Amino acid sequence: MLLAIDTSTGTSVAVVDREGGVLAEVGTDDPMRHAEAIGAFIEEALQTARVTPRDLSGVAAGMGPGPFTGLRVGIAAAHAFALGIDRPFVPVVSHDAVALAWYRSGGDGALQVVTDARRRESAVSVYRTLDAVGLPVRTAGPALFPRDEVPAESATRVDAAVVPAGAIGLLAEIAFASGRLPLAGDEPIYLRAPDVTLSPSKRVSQ
């Protein structure tokens, strides 16, 4: 059983069980209030699923693509929660979760996942299908494009305002059961440098 978190677009938190599926999922498409919402959503998801932190076997988190400020809130929360309960942290590509949810809901054929990357840009990934174990097959991306210049694909386009944390957790469960972990690297997928950078340190004269 996993706690799953994604803040790459809006904020979504879920509790997922390999056999029982998504036991609880809460969230908002507000792209600005991740820090305010994340704690309450974690508490609500655990209460709704009627589990305690010690019942969990790990914590999965969407690693992006997403803007720096929002994305790091969810990743930091997931890392802290995993450390607090001494369970593994499982990184997942956020767009893969959107693709999994679409295919499992009956979608068929090629898929283009698009999320808002701010600065009038979009993050884009393209998928072909699910593979033999049920994981999405990504054929391109994630990559950054001007919002009005997203490539036209011969694929169904899905613009996701929220990445479903339930699908984040299901991806991690499927990958674990099939020996396909890790699904993503440990570094967040920002696709661009953060808006705020540290200024170069000044030399102190002797």
N, C-alpha and C positions, 0 to 999 in steps of 0.2 A: 504494500500500500504506500502510495507516494503523495506528498504535498507538491503541487505544481504551481508555478508563478510565472506570469509574463507581464512586463510593462513596456514592451517595445512600441505599442501604440497607445491604447487605453490601458486599463489595469484589470487583470483577471487572475483569480486564485481558485484552485480546485483540489479536491481529494479524489484520488483515482486508485482503483483496485484492479489487479490483473483479471480476476474472475468477475467481479461485480461491475466493472466499468467505472463511469464517472459517478461518484457517490454524492458529490456536492460541487457546485461551481457558482461563483459570484464575481461580479465585475462591473465596470463602467467604461463607456467609450470616451470619457473626459481625458484628453491627452495632457492635462496640466497638473492634476492633483494626485500623482502617484504616491508621493510621500505621505500625504494626509490619509489616503485610502488603504494603503497596503496592510497596516496592522489590523484594522477592523475587519478587512476581508479575510485575512488568515484566520482570525478568531471565529468569524461567522462560518467559514467553510468547515472548520474542524467541528464546530458545534452541530452544524447541519448533518454532517456525516456521522456524528456521534462517535468520534475517535479522539484519542489523546495524542499529543506529540510522540509519546513513546510507542504508540501503535504503528508508527510510520517506519518504513524500511529505507527511505531516502527522500531527497528533495530535488525536484527537477525544475529547471529554469530556462526560459527563452532567452537566448543570447543575442537576439536581433536577427536581421538588421533593425536599427532604430536610432533615434536621436540620443545623444550622449546623456543628457540630464535624466530623462525618463527611464532609459534602459538600465542605467546603473542602480536605480532604486530597487528594482525587482531582483537584480542579480545579487546586490549586497544583502537584501533581506533573505534570499534563498541561502546564500552562503552562511549567514549568521544563524539561521534556523538549523541548518544541517550541522553546523559546529556545535550548537547548543544541545542537540539531541544525539550527537556523536553518530551521525548517519552519513552516507555518501551524498555528494553533490553531483547531479547529472545534468550536463549542459545539452541543450537542444536548439537547433536552428528554428527560429520563430515561424518563418514562412513554411517550413515543413509541416508545422502543426495545422496551419490553415489548409494546406493541401490535403492532409490526412482527413480533416473534418469534412472537406468537400467530397472527397472520394467515398468516404464511409456513409455519406448522406445520399449517395446515389449518383454522384457526378461521374462522368465517363469521358475518356479521351484527354487531349492535351489541356493543360491548365496554366494560366498566367496569374500569379499572385502579386498584388500591388498594395503597398502600404505608404502612408504619408511619411516622408523623411524631413519635413519642414523645408524652409528656404525655397519654396516652390519647386521641390524635387520629390521624386517618388523612388522607393526601393522596389525592385522587381525580381521575381524568380519565375522560372518556367519548369513545368513538370510534365511527364509523359503518362504515368500510371502508377499503380502500386506494384511493388515487386512480389515475389513469391511468399514472403513472410508478412506482407502488409505494410511495408514502409514506402513512402513516396519516392519516386525516382525523379530527382532534379536534374534537368538537362542544361540549365543556364541560371546564372545568378547565385546569390543575390548581387545585384548591381544597381548603381544609382543613375537616374535619368532626370532631366528637366521634366516637370509635371506635364507639360504639353507635348513632350516628345517621347513618351513611352512607346516603344516599338509595337507596331500592330502585329500580333501573332495570329496564326491560324489555330487559336485556342480560346477556350472560355476564360474571360477575364473576371477575376474576383477582387474587388477593392475591400480590404479588411480594415475596419475601424477598431476592432478588438481581436487580438489573437487568443483563441480559446485555450485557457490553461488546462482544461480537461484533455484536449488533444495533445498538449505538451506532455502531460503525464502518460497518456496512452502510448505515445511514441517511445518514451523511455521504457515502459513496461514491455512493449513489443520487442524493442532492441535488446533488452536484458534477456528475455526468454529465448531469443534466437541467437544470442552471442554476438550481437552487432554493436555493442557499445565500444568506444564512445561515438555518439552521433554528431558531436561538434567539439571544437576546441574550447579551451578554458578562457580564451580572450573574447570579450564582447565584440559583436560585428557592428561597428559604427558606420563604416563606409566613407566616413570623412573625419577630419580632425575635430576635436571638441571646440565649441564656440569660445571658451575661455582657456587661455594658455598662460603658463607662468612666464613672467618677464625674466630676461637674462639677469643673473646675479651681477652686481657691480663689484669691481675689484676695490679692495680697500688698500689705499696707499700706506706704505710703511713710514 
